[in-house]
Amino acid sequence: MSENKIYLSIVIPSYNSKEWLPVCLDSIKYQVERKDVEVIVVDSSEEDITPFLQENYPFVKTFHLKERAYPGTARTRGIEQAKGEVIAFIDTDCQASEAWVSNIIESQKNGKNVVGGPVANGTPHSFVGISEYLLEFSEMVPAMPEGEVRFIPTCNISFKRAVYDQIGKIEDTIKGSDALFCRKIHLQGEAIYFHKNIAVRHHNRTKLKKVLKNQYEIGFGGAQVRTMEDQVGGVLVKVPALIPLIPIARTFLIAKRFLKHDKGLFLQFWGVYPFIFLGLFEYTRGFWNGLKAIGRK
């Protein structure tokens, strides 16, 4: 490999994230002190944070968009600027584990074309934060065994550029672009691998109002995603009368995952279930309105 050739490009979408972005960048700062790694922040904040990043994180390449961009657009713009053979995503509200970068590079060089890893709970002392974590990351808990999976969230995934070139840009939905992205990867015949040592810690929302708003948007985006691709849960698009059953179905599926992989999280799930149920209700309401918005109900 040429001394100046970039192997890994880390792309971070940012919107009004000045509070958490430094935490994310500090977690990778010493990991990227190598010539074959670059870090790209695509920011669409109301305040241009380019001067802040240039002063405090000179290793970061910053691209400021004049209008707010959803993560799909921001990530696509970042990839367009990236020079690496491999692209990695992390979110502003995540902290990378100590060897995150080296483990990604090692796994990619060992033939894993699409790889990610666990998402740990960064707000363990907040009941609201715990509830959001359990709602969003039940498929990515640290206790899961390594192996092929159907889905990895875009807050902790890496892939060969050649894979991206095959499937095209990332869809720009309010929520759910990661599900579409993983679906396209599978349609190209690529496997998605879960690596236990490629881990991040996610800082969840700790205000109930913000959690419920986010769950509503996830449900809204989830409905739209299921009309675009043959996703799990597509029957809800075909038979909208089943939508009121979403809280029951998701309660069962999430609890089943925790019971299988982490009984401690299973107990936490029921301990914060009142918050969980409110989140499931808002998800369901968002799903219903998402179908209405595109005329499928």
C-alpha positions in Angstrom: 0.0 0.0 0.0 1.3 3.4 -0.9 2.2 5.5 2.1 -0.3 8.2 1.2 -3.1 6.0 0.1 -6.4 6.2 2.1 -7.8 2.8 3.0 -10.5 3.8 5.5 -12.8 6.8 5.3 -15.0 7.5 8.4 -18.1 9.5 7.5 -20.1 11.3 10.2 -23.4 13.1 9.4 -24.1 16.0 11.8 -27.0 18.3 12.5 -27.0 20.6 15.5 -24.7 18.1 17.2 -22.1 20.4 18.7 -22.8 19.0 22.2 -22.1 15.4 21.3 -19.8 15.6 18.3 -16.7 16.3 20.4 -17.4 13.1 22.4 -17.5 11.1 19.2 -14.4 12.7 17.7 -12.4 12.3 21.0 -13.2 8.6 20.9 -11.5 8.2 17.5 -8.9 11.0 17.7 -5.9 8.8 18.6 -7.1 5.9 16.5 -6.9 7.9 13.3 -3.3 9.0 13.7 -2.3 7.0 10.7 -1.9 8.0 7.1 -4.4 5.4 5.7 -7.4 6.8 7.6 -9.5 10.0 7.0 -12.4 11.5 8.9 -15.2 13.4 7.1 -18.0 15.3 8.9 -20.9 16.4 6.7 -22.7 19.1 8.7 -26.0 20.7 8.0 -26.4 22.6 11.3 -28.0 26.0 11.6 -24.6 27.2 12.9 -21.7 26.4 10.6 -19.4 24.4 12.9 -16.5 24.3 10.4 -14.4 26.9 12.3 -14.9 25.0 15.6 -13.8 21.7 14.0 -10.8 23.3 12.3 -9.6 24.7 15.6 -10.2 21.7 17.8 -10.1 18.8 15.4 -7.7 19.7 12.5 -7.6 16.0 11.3 -11.3 16.3 10.3 -12.4 17.2 6.8 -15.6 19.2 7.1 -18.3 19.9 4.5 -21.1 22.2 5.5 -24.4 22.0 3.7 -26.6 25.1 3.6 -29.8 23.3 4.2 -30.7 20.6 6.7 -29.9 17.1 5.3 -31.3 13.8 6.6 -28.6 11.2 7.4 -29.0 9.5 4.0 -28.1 12.6 2.1 -25.3 13.6 4.4 -23.7 10.1 4.2 -24.0 10.0 0.5 -22.3 13.4 0.2 -19.6 12.2 2.5 -19.0 9.1 0.4 -18.7 11.3 -2.7 -15.8 13.1 -1.0 -14.2 10.0 0.5 -11.0 8.6 -0.9 -11.0 5.3 1.0 -11.4 1.7 -0.3 -13.6 1.1 2.8 -16.3 3.5 4.2 -17.2 3.4 7.9 -20.2 5.2 9.5 -20.5 6.4 13.1 -23.0 8.9 14.5 -22.4 12.0 16.5 -24.1 10.5 19.6 -21.8 7.5 19.6 -18.4 6.8 21.2 -16.2 4.3 19.5 -14.5 1.5 21.5 -10.8 1.7 22.0 -9.8 -0.4 19.0 -12.8 0.4 16.7 -10.7 1.6 13.8 -8.1 -1.2 13.8 -10.7 -3.9 14.2 -12.7 -2.5 11.2 -9.5 -2.5 9.1 -8.5 -6.0 10.2 -12.0 -7.4 9.6 -12.2 -5.8 6.1 -8.8 -7.0 5.1 -9.8 -10.5 6.2 -12.6 -10.6 3.6 -15.6 -9.1 5.5 -17.0 -6.8 2.9 -19.8 -5.5 5.2 -19.2 -5.5 8.9 -20.4 -3.8 12.0 -20.8 -4.6 15.7 -22.6 -4.1 19.0 -24.2 -0.9 20.2 -23.9 -0.5 24.0 -26.1 1.7 26.2 -24.5 5.1 26.9 -27.2 6.2 29.3 -27.5 3.4 31.9 -28.6 5.7 34.7 -31.6 7.2 33.0 -34.9 5.2 32.9 -35.9 7.1 29.8 -32.5 6.6 28.2 -32.6 2.9 28.9 -36.1 2.6 27.4 -34.9 4.3 24.1 -31.8 2.0 24.0 -33.9 -1.1 24.4 -36.4 0.0 21.8 -33.8 0.8 19.2 -30.9 -1.6 19.6 -32.4 -5.0 20.6 -30.8 -6.6 17.6 -27.3 -5.2 18.3 -26.6 -5.8 22.0 -23.0 -6.7 23.1 -24.0 -10.2 24.2 -25.0 -11.3 20.7 -22.8 -13.9 19.2 -20.6 -13.1 16.2 -21.9 -14.1 12.8 -24.0 -13.1 9.8 -27.0 -10.9 10.5 -29.8 -9.3 8.5 -29.3 -5.8 9.7 -26.7 -3.4 11.3 -27.6 0.2 12.0 -25.7 2.9 10.2 -24.3 4.2 13.4 -21.8 1.4 13.4 -21.2 -0.2 10.0 -18.4 -0.4 7.4 -18.3 -1.6 3.8 -16.1 -1.8 0.8 -16.6 1.1 -1.6 -17.2 -1.5 -4.3 -20.3 -2.7 -2.4 -21.6 0.9 -2.4 -20.9 1.3 -6.1 -23.1 -1.7 -6.8 -26.1 -0.6 -4.8 -26.1 3.2 -5.3 -26.8 6.1 -3.0 -28.4 5.8 0.4 -32.1 6.6 0.5 -33.0 9.8 2.2 -35.9 9.0 4.5 -36.7 10.7 7.8 -35.9 7.4 9.5 -35.2 3.9 8.2 -32.6 4.6 5.6 -30.3 2.0 7.3 -32.9 -0.7 6.9 -33.1 0.0 3.1 -29.4 0.1 2.8 -29.0 -3.3 4.5 -31.8 -4.7 2.3 -30.0 -3.5 -0.9 -26.7 -5.1 0.4 -28.5 -8.5 0.8 -30.0 -8.2 -2.7 -26.5 -7.9 -4.1 -25.7 -11.2 -2.5 -23.4 -9.7 0.2 -23.4 -10.9 3.7 -23.5 -8.6 6.7 -21.2 -9.7 9.5 -21.6 -8.9 13.2 -18.1 -8.5 14.9 -18.2 -8.3 18.7 -15.1 -6.1 18.9 -16.3 -3.4 16.6 -18.4 -1.7 19.3 -19.8 1.7 19.9 -21.6 3.2 22.9 -24.8 5.2 22.0 -25.9 8.2 24.1 -29.7 8.0 24.1 -32.2 10.8 24.6 -33.1 11.2 28.3 -36.1 13.5 27.9 -39.3 11.5 27.4 -40.8 14.1 25.0 -37.8 13.7 22.7 -37.8 9.9 22.9 -41.5 9.8 21.9 -41.0 12.3 19.0 -38.1 10.1 17.8 -40.2 6.9 18.0 -43.0 8.6 16.1 -40.5 9.5 13.3 -39.1 6.0 13.3 -42.6 4.6 12.8 -43.4 7.2 10.1 -40.2 6.3 8.3 -40.8 2.6 8.9 -44.1 2.8 7.0 -42.5 4.5 4.1 -39.6 2.1 4.0 -42.0 -0.9 3.9 -43.7 0.5 0.8 -40.4 0.8 -1.0 -38.8 -2.6 -0.4 -39.9 -6.1 0.7 -39.0 -5.5 4.4 -39.9 -7.5 7.5 -43.3 -6.2 8.5 -44.5 -5.5 5.0 -47.8 -7.3 5.7 -48.8 -4.2 7.7 -48.7 -2.2 4.5 -51.0 -4.7 2.8 -53.3 -5.2 5.7 -53.4 -1.9 7.7 -56.0 -3.4 10.0 -53.1 -5.2 11.7 -51.3 -1.9 12.6 -52.9 -1.6 16.1 -51.2 -4.9 17.0 -47.8 -3.4 16.5 -47.2 -2.7 20.3 -48.0 -6.3 21.1 -45.9 -7.8 18.3 -42.9 -5.6 19.0 -43.1 -6.3 22.7 -42.9 -10.0 22.1 -40.1 -9.8 19.5 -37.9 -7.4 21.6 -38.4 -9.4 24.8 -37.7 -12.6 23.0 -34.3 -11.3 21.7 -33.3 -10.2 25.2 -34.4 -13.4 26.8 -32.2 -15.3 24.3 -29.1 -13.1 24.4 -29.1 -11.1 27.6 -31.3 -11.8 30.6 -30.2 -8.7 32.4 -31.6 -6.6 29.6 -34.7 -8.7 29.6 -35.3 -7.7 33.2 -34.5 -4.1 32.4 -37.1 -4.2 29.6 -39.9 -5.1 31.9 -38.6 -2.7 34.6 -39.0 0.3 32.3 -41.9 -1.1 30.3 -44.3 1.9 31.0 -41.8 4.1 29.0 -41.4 1.3 26.4 -45.1 1.1 25.9 -45.4 4.8 25.3 -42.6 4.6 22.7 -44.4 1.7 21.0 -47.6 3.6 21.0 -45.9 6.6 19.3 -44.2 4.3 16.8 -47.5 2.8 15.9 -49.1 6.3 15.5 -46.2 7.3 13.3 -46.5 4.2 11.2 -50.3 4.8 10.7 -49.6 8.4 9.7 -46.7 7.4 7.4 -49.0 5.2 5.4 -51.6 7.9 5.2 -49.0 10.4 4.0 -48.3 8.3 1.0 -51.9 7.3 0.3 -51.6 3.6 1.2 -54.3 3.5 3.9 
